[in-house]
Amino acid sequence: MLKHGERSRGGASGRRRGPLWAAPAGTPSVWYLAQYFAVGVVYGGLPATTYGFLLGYLNVPSYVYSACQTMLTLPWNLKFLFGALNDCVPICGLRRKPYMAAGWALCTAMLFLLFLWRPPPSYYCLDPATREYLLDEPPCNPESAKAGVVPTLLMMGACLGYVIADVAADGLTVQYARAEPEHRKGYVQSTAYLWRSVGQVFASSLVGLGMNGPEYLGSFAYSLSFNQVCLVFAAISCAMVPVSLSCIDEPRLASRVSFAEYRRATWELMRSRAFFCIVLWQFFNPAIQYVNSTAYPLVQRYWAGVEVLQNQVSVVAAYALFTLTLWVVRERLLATSWRLMLGTTTLCLAAMDAPFSLLTALGVVRNQYFYLGENLITYIPGAVFLVVSCFVVAELAASDNEGLVYGLISTISNCGKGVPTAVSNQLFGAFYPALSNSPNYNPGQGGDQPCFRRVVAYSFLVGYGFALASLLTMPLMPDQRAEARHRMATWPRSTAYAVATVVLLVVGLCYSVTTNVMALTPLACLRFVGGQGCTQAEEANVAETC
């Protein structure tokens, strides 16, 4: 494995030798890349279970479902803290390996507790003859819709564990990336995330084929339970503990960086106007772009009739497209304008997604395979956003603070991604009839009326407007590496930029966490959170005409 500061023995030609993971300039061992595979398994697997379990089995409201999914990404907001620990508090002279092992141990413990947790009975009863939920009858266990808190918190704990391991892996990845020759900059980072995508494909395949019983909106006569799937993830997570300790090659530090020195270097970076512009882009681009209608999950379940297997097959195909996008960027677009890639994918996404969503909402085409076509295109801009963010970090980080810079940028980005869920719950919670209540979509309960279809379609159009508005943030992003370096070298520095970064991070994090946490409590009915009000009269207006 190429160590930090070593030159590649592959020469300047950059020809690839050996297996897929052998980069021309040298790259980490396959055991190191297995870290990213395992991250992909848990990162992709736990959210994959939520459609069948939370939306199907427990039948939580759609805004609560969205909040649960956002809560699974909440640990990513702490990456900068874990990055600082990696950089400044080595364990036995090692900055990365012990944190990888500790993170996977925590992840394993939380997943095993999920295996032991016993869920309540399903919200709707299953018809013994057809093995389908009796949607036209009153729910058998209405309290099940409020039982999503415990599994969500345990899944959050598992996510916290793999994020700790991921931050340590990212620190090494930046070290490798900085040692790459100029003409292959970005190859190591792209390869690492290719492996993470493979892990996501594996996890989605497992959930789609294994968790496809009727109780999880599937069609198989038999399936793994939610608890059993969590046990499989726990086994993979557990295997990473010895791999982290025994199979990763990390040189011991001759000396450690003091917190005071580290803090000064980090504060000096945050005082840079160039860094502040990246902060603004990382926060506001996703915060604006990902404001989406809360109707999407219920449209998918009731109007498109999407089953778990078909949903996960589309997710697997989407991950494959995500991986292909990473490969194309790695092989062909390393020198392409970052703004051009981001702007093009954003525009194409809005143009290609609209027919699938609007035709389904208006009742023109109601077919799960047609509707799931949008999954195949939504991952492309995500892949481009990811690799561009990684390329920027490699230009900003110094040799002794890779972990913190990577973590800080990721924290800001993920904080930005948490804001639109809260905004969406509040904004689309004002639409009437309520977009988050399942009876409005169910003809057997008086829903699916033409006027309500138009309300749903209007909410989709509002979401596309936010996606297009995110293009206004493009000037904040450097066009390529040369411009990023020029900005860092020539743009002014001021304490105001550092203070503004801290304020933005704290306010954004507090807002998104507060709103999303409230969605998992009895306060979920509040209009501020996205509910329809907590009075009995307000709760009754769920299936009236427009």
Residue pairs with C-beta under 8 A, 6 or more apart in sequence:
1 26
1 27
1 28
1 29
1 32
1 249
2 8
2 25
2 26
2 27
2 28
2 176
2 179
3 249
3 251
4 172
4 175
4 176
4 178
4 179
4 251
5 179
6 26
6 179
7 179
8 24
8 25
8 26
8 179
8 181
9 26
10 17
10 24
10 25
10 26
12 181
13 24
14 24
14 25
14 181
14 183
14 184
15 24
16 22
16 23
16 24
17 24
19 30
21 27
21 28
21 29
21 30
21 33
21 191
21 195
23 180
23 184
23 187
23 188
23 191
24 184
24 187
25 179
25 180
25 181
25 184
25 187
25 188
26 176
26 179
27 176
27 187
27 188
27 191
28 172
28 173
28 176
28 188
28 192
29 247
29 248
29 249
31 243
31 247
31 248
32 169
32 172
32 247
32 248
32 249
33 191
33 192
33 195
34 195
34 240
34 243
35 100
35 165
35 166
35 169
35 240
35 243
35 244
35 248
36 166
36 169
36 192
36 193
36 195
36 196
36 199
37 195
37 196
37 198
37 199
37 202
38 104
38 162
38 165
38 199
38 236
38 237
38 239
38 240
39 162
39 165
39 166
39 169
39 196
39 199
40 195
40 196
40 197
40 198
40 199
40 200
40 201
40 202
40 203
41 199
41 200
41 202
41 203
41 233
41 236
41 237
42 107
42 111
42 158
42 159
42 162
42 203
42 233
42 236
42 237
43 159
43 162
43 196
43 199
43 200
43 203
44 199
44 200
44 201
44 203
44 204
44 315
44 319
45 200
45 203
45 204
45 206
45 207
45 229
45 233
46 72
46 155
46 158
46 159
46 233
47 69
47 72
48 203
48 204
48 207
48 208
48 312
48 315
49 207
49 211
49 226
49 229
49 230
50 65
50 68
50 69
50 72
51 217
51 297
51 300
51 308
51 311
52 207
52 211
52 212
52 215
52 216
52 217
52 218
52 226
52 308
53 119
53 151
53 211
53 216
53 226
54 60
54 64
54 65
54 68
54 148
54 151
55 62
55 65
55 217
55 297
55 301
56 133
56 215
56 216
56 217
56 301
56 308
57 119
57 122
57 123
57 144
57 215
57 216
57 226
58 119
58 120
58 122
58 123
58 144
58 145
58 147
58 148
59 122
59 123
59 124
59 139
59 144
59 145
59 438
60 68
60 145
60 146
60 148
61 145
61 436
61 437
61 438
61 524
61 531
62 294
62 295
62 296
62 297
62 298
62 435
62 436
62 438
63 294
63 424
63 425
63 428
63 429
63 436
63 519
63 524
63 529
63 530
63 531
64 148
64 436
64 519
64 520
64 524
65 297
66 294
66 297
66 421
66 424
66 425
66 519
67 421
67 425
67 515
67 516
67 519
67 520
67 524
67 530
68 148
68 152
68 519
68 520
69 421
70 417
70 418
70 421
70 422
70 512
70 516
71 152
71 156
71 516
71 517
71 520
72 152
72 155
72 156
72 159
73 159
73 414
73 417
73 418
74 156
74 159
74 418
74 513
74 516
75 156
75 159
75 160
75 163
76 159
76 163
76 410
76 411
76 414
77 411
77 414
77 415
77 418
77 509
77 513
78 160
78 163
78 411
79 163
79 166
79 167
79 170
79 406
79 407
79 408
79 410
79 411
79 414
80 404
80 407
80 408
80 410
80 411
81 407
82 99
82 163
82 164
82 167
82 168
82 403
82 407
83 167
83 170
83 171
83 402
83 403
83 404
83 405
83 406
83 407
83 408
84 262
84 266
84 403
84 404
84 407
85 99
86 95
86 96
86 99
86 167
86 168
86 171
86 403
86 404
87 95
87 171
87 257
87 262
87 400
87 401
87 402
87 403
87 404
88 256
88 257
88 258
88 259
88 262
89 256
90 253
90 256
91 98
91 99
92 98
92 252
93 252
93 253
94 250
94 252
94 253
95 168
95 171
95 250
95 253
95 403
96 168
96 169
96 171
96 172
96 248
96 250
97 168
97 244
97 245
97 248
97 250
98 245
99 164
99 165
99 167
99 168
100 164
100 165
100 168
100 169
100 240
100 244
100 248
101 165
101 240
101 241
101 244
101 245
102 164
102 165
103 161
103 162
103 163
103 164
103 165
103 166
103 167
103 168
104 161
104 162
104 165
104 237
104 238
104 240
104 241
104 244
105 161
105 241
106 157
106 158
106 160
106 161
106 164
107 158
107 159
107 160
107 161
107 162
107 165
107 237
108 161
108 234
108 237
108 238
108 241
109 157
109 161
110 154
110 155
110 157
110 158
110 160
110 161
111 158
111 230
111 231
111 233
111 234
111 237
112 230
112 231
112 234
113 154
113 157
114 151
114 154
114 155
114 158
114 226
114 227
114 230
114 234
115 227
115 228
115 230
115 231
115 234
116 227
117 150
117 151
117 154
117 227
118 227
119 144
119 147
119 151
119 226
119 227
120 141
120 143
120 144
120 147
121 140
121 141
121 144
122 133
122 140
122 141
122 144
122 215
123 139
123 140
123 141
123 142
123 144
123 145
124 133
124 134
124 135
124 137
124 139
124 140
125 133
125 134
125 137
125 139
125 140
126 132
126 133
126 134
126 214
126 215
127 133
127 134
131 214
131 221
132 214
133 214
135 442
135 444
135 445
136 442
136 444
136 445
139 145
146 522
148 520
149 520
149 521
151 226
152 520
158 233
158 237
161 237
162 237
165 240
165 244
167 403
167 406
167 407
168 403
169 192
170 402
170 403
170 406
170 407
170 410
171 402
171 403
171 406
172 250
173 188
173 189
173 192
173 406
174 393
174 394
174 397
174 402
174 403
174 405
174 406
175 402
176 188
177 185
177 186
177 188
177 189
177 390
177 394
178 394
178 397
178 399
178 402
180 186
180 187
180 188
184 334
185 334
185 391
185 394
185 481
186 329
186 330
186 334
186 387
186 390
186 391
186 394
187 330
187 334
189 387
189 390
189 391
189 394
190 326
190 327
190 329
190 330
190 387
190 390
191 330
193 326
193 386
193 387
193 390
194 323
194 326
194 327
194 330
197 319
197 320
197 322
197 323
197 326
198 323
200 319
200 322
201 316
201 319
201 320
201 323
203 233
204 312
204 315
204 316
204 319
205 312
205 316
206 229
206 232
207 229
207 308
207 312
208 308
208 309
208 311
208 312
208 313
208 315
208 316
209 309
209 312
210 223
210 224
210 228
210 229
210 232
211 218
211 223
211 224
211 225
211 226
211 229
211 308
212 218
212 219
212 220
212 223
212 307
212 308
212 309
213 220
213 221
213 222
213 223
214 220
215 223
216 223
216 226
216 308
217 301
217 306
217 307
217 308
218 307
218 308
218 309
219 307
219 309
220 309
224 232
257 400
257 401
262 400
262 401
262 404
265 398
265 400
265 401
266 401
266 404
266 405
266 408
267 498
268 493
269 275
269 396
269 398
269 401
269 405
270 276
270 497
270 498
270 501
270 502
271 493
271 494
271 495
271 497
271 498
272 488
272 491
272 493
272 497
273 487
273 491
273 492
273 493
273 494
273 497
274 478
274 484
274 487
274 488
274 491
275 396
275 488
275 497
275 501
276 497
276 500
276 501
277 476
277 477
277 487
278 392
278 396
278 409
278 476
278 477
278 478
279 409
279 412
279 501
279 504
280 473
280 476
280 504
281 473
281 474
281 476
281 477
282 389
282 409
282 412
282 413
282 416
283 412
283 413
283 415
283 416
283 419
283 504
283 508
284 416
284 470
284 473
284 476
285 342
285 385
285 416
285 470
285 473
286 385
286 413
286 416
286 417
286 419
286 420
286 470
287 416
287 417
287 419
287 420
287 423
287 508
288 420
288 466
288 467
288 469
288 470
288 472
288 473
289 346
289 420
289 466
289 467
289 470
290 417
290 420
290 421
290 466
291 420
291 423
291 424
291 427
291 462
291 463
291 466
292 420
292 424
292 463
292 466
293 424
293 428
293 435
293 456
293 459
293 460
293 462
293 463
294 424
294 425
294 428
294 429
294 435
294 436
294 459
294 530
295 361
295 428
295 435
295 436
295 456
295 459
295 460
296 357
298 435
298 436
298 438
298 440
298 441
299 357
299 360
299 361
299 371
299 441
299 456
300 306
300 311
300 371
301 438
301 441
302 438
302 441
302 442
302 448
303 360
303 361
303 363
303 366
303 371
303 441
303 448
304 360
304 366
304 367
304 368
304 370
304 371
304 372
305 366
305 367
305 368
306 368
306 371
306 372
307 368
310 368
310 369
310 372
311 372
311 375
313 372
314 372
314 373
314 375
314 376
315 375
317 375
317 376
318 375
318 376
318 378
318 379
319 379
321 376
321 377
321 379
321 380
322 379
322 380
322 382
322 383
325 379
325 380
325 383
325 384
326 383
326 386
326 387
329 336
329 341
329 383
329 384
329 387
330 387
333 341
335 480
337 479
337 480
338 388
338 391
338 392
338 477
338 478
338 479
338 480
339 474
339 477
339 479
341 384
341 388
342 381
342 384
342 385
342 388
342 474
342 477
343 471
343 474
345 380
345 381
345 384
346 381
346 467
346 468
346 470
346 471
347 468
347 471
348 377
348 380
349 377
349 378
349 380
349 381
349 467
350 464
350 467
350 468
352 374
352 377
353 374
353 377
353 378
353 464
354 460
354 464
356 370
356 371
356 373
356 374
357 371
357 374
357 460
358 457
358 460
358 461
359 365
359 370
360 366
360 370
360 371
361 453
361 456
361 457
361 460
362 453
362 454
362 457
363 448
363 450
363 453
388 477
389 409
389 410
389 413
391 481
392 409
392 477
392 478
392 484
393 405
393 406
393 409
395 481
395 484
395 485
395 488
396 405
396 409
396 484
396 488
397 405
397 406
398 405
411 505
412 501
412 504
412 505
415 505
415 508
415 509
415 512
416 508
418 508
418 509
418 512
418 513
418 516
419 508
419 511
419 512
420 466
421 512
421 515
421 516
422 511
422 512
422 515
422 516
424 530
425 515
425 519
425 529
425 530
426 515
426 527
426 528
426 529
426 530
427 462
428 435
428 436
428 459
428 462
428 530
429 435
429 436
429 527
429 529
429 530
429 531
429 532
430 527
431 455
431 458
431 459
432 455
432 546
433 440
433 452
433 455
433 541
433 542
433 543
433 544
433 546
434 440
434 532
434 541
434 542
435 455
435 456
435 459
436 530
436 531
436 532
437 532
437 542
437 543
438 447
439 445
439 446
439 447
439 542
439 543
440 447
440 448
440 452
440 542
440 543
441 447
441 448
442 448
445 543
446 543
446 544
447 543
449 545
449 546
451 545
451 546
452 546
454 546
455 546
478 484
478 487
515 528
515 529
518 524
518 526
518 528
518 529
519 529
519 530
523 529
524 530
524 531
525 531
525 532
525 533
525 534
525 539
526 533
526 534
527 533
532 538
532 539
532 541
532 542
533 539
